[in-house]
Amino acid sequence: MSQRTPSTRPGATPAAATRSPSVRSGGSGGSGGSGGGRRTASGGRSRRRTWLLRALWTVLALGALGLVAVGIAYARTDIPDANELATAQASIVYYSDGKTEMARLSDAEGNRESVPLSKVPDHVQKSMLAAEDQDFYQNNGISPTGIARAVLVAVKGGATQGGSTITQQYVKNYFLTADRTLSRKAREILIAVKIDKQQTKDEILENYLNTIYYGRGAYGIQTASKAYFNKDVSKLTPAEGAFLASVIRGPSLYDPALGDKQEANAKERSGFILDAMVEKGWLTQEKRDAATFPEFQKYKPRTQSGPNGYLTQMVKNEVVDTYKIPQSDIDRGGLRIVSTVDRGKQADMVKAVRAERPKDTPSVHVGMASVKPGDGAIVALYGGEDYMKRQQNAATQDRMQAGSTFKIFTLIAALQSGDFSLDSRMSGESPKYFEEFADPAAPTAAGRRGRVKNFGDESFGRIDLRKATGSSVNTVYAALNIDATPEKSSKAAKDAGVRSPLEANVANVLGTDYVTVLDMATAYATIAAQGVRANPYIVKEIRFQDESVPTIKVKVVKQQVFDKDLMSDVIDAMTYPVEGGTARYVGENLGRPAAGKTGTSESFRSAWFNGYVPQLETAVGLYRSGKGGKELPMEDLPNAGNITGGTYPARIWTAYMKAALEGTKVVEFPEPAGINEDADPPPPPPDTDQAPPPSQEETTSEAPPTTTSAPPTTSAPPTTEAPTTQAPPSPKPSPKPSKTRTNRPPTPSATGSPAGPPPSRG
């Protein structure tokens, strides 16, 4: 049998010529070739079908796996705790009425005040739905078309899109961060579905309205309503509600305060929302036609500035230090803090300082504090003109020499000893020399010999302690402190409420100790309250957002530290400076009985008036500082002259108290008890009224009394205290005055007050 070979056809390529058909055993080549071709075509179709089937199964499998993955992710996704910013609410400080807002305490960005949904008008709720999610009450918390659009854009490399439902926006703001990633978007979707099943639609909408940011530092619908319209959310009009629904889209694009473009955007967007509400049947056409673009209040960013900045800082400090509430709770906890500060009195105080302080003297600092005797509530306080410019409180942190205001503590110590009464007479001659006041390191011979002088070197002869207090006679009080002892004077000051460190040296009677204005207000309030010392405080009540936490109410800390009869005599003596003494300006202008004491420290480094009526005590202190806080004398100032306690401090005090007490009942002081009635003071040491023989050294080196160098720590030169410039001549001894004040001259009326500076320089 011959072997066949393929024929060679014309035009066939060598490759084709050499190609041979498949040879299957048991069949002819032709038939075999023909049959093999048919099987090859059907095999291709089979393979294609197989691939399609496999692809379909793969897609189905992947889809199933995707659904499983989504299901697993859903099951494993827990609703997280709310993020800090979402639940943050500004802590609000109110004035003493508990209603009028003083400030918001928040170092965090923005602020929030949550309200129940029932307080939000229905048209405001519907404006939010019209703007953000018209199918809110029908959907299951997500928008599939919105999600698809966001994913598609993200796959193409664009930024993630909006299209979120209200539920999704709530989840993003309340539980998640604001980062724009697909992973965050995926969590948002899963949590939104869960939230929709766990919370009612009304709960979700309420949380949303209290969470979203509206611009102007306002988180939540209530705070936004106040920020833009200065009204409660319950009073919003449809036009105002539509605007707030507009601005959440982007405050920088829709707040009219930012420019004409933003205003145009807001008008267009608000109109769209109102029209949508009409289409949905949520607003009548009549109300739509009546809705005009609203007016806005001027945007004023909240800052801790001005005089109130000092008050709010004091409130913060007291909440943290006294009530041990952490700063984080103040910033974000939504505390409602009622202060003791009376809004009217605070305004009166600021006005008085601005009107009566030395003009064009920025280096002169004024501190002022007004407290309620027997209670300790700080009803008004001036720590400076602008907390943003100077964070040092002139009333609570600055310490200045007490000057002659400290003499009252020596008077208390002397009366407590039983050796003195207000009728006790002592020498008021000037100068006088006391061994106890001698200072070997003094720059003058007089200082080394213990010289004490009265202001202007005025002599008073032998006078009782009432007159010595009224005219602030240094030589009398120097001798009194020697007998009463400086230790007991310091103790009396501490018992009264002075918290600053005190040094028991013999010159403390002349005010060498450095104290705060609030120290002295507290101490004199103890006297006004007839010996009841009350710790000063500025926080009256603290309420919490969590109603299960009990409200904190102040517990006044007070104690009877001095005998009432003792205090009645001290009060009696302290009326003398006001009634014709170093503070006669007060008596001539206040229009009601008052008691107090002026103070002027050495070289006019500080000046005081501290006084009270039975219902209210107020202290005013002035001092001057230079670079680095160095004390400077307040003398020969271009626009103020020499500042003493009877000048600017007395004027500021009177202006404030006259306004603060307007319309209040005039309350009389207690009648003096006349304690230690039979006491006679110890006889004066030999030769204390006589100056030592003059020496050339003393004559040439002695400095004038108003320019004496700053007092040394242990034995300071006497304070310069200024009596009235029209002081009467040295009086002759007179019979004992009555224990009552029935025969004393009445307090002059406030009418007819002098137009010029007060005549007193004390």
Summary of the structure (lengths in Angstrom):
residues: 762
radius of gyration: 43.1
end to end distance: 152.2
largest distance: 173.7
contacts: 2579
relative contact order: 0.09
helix: 43%
strand: 12%
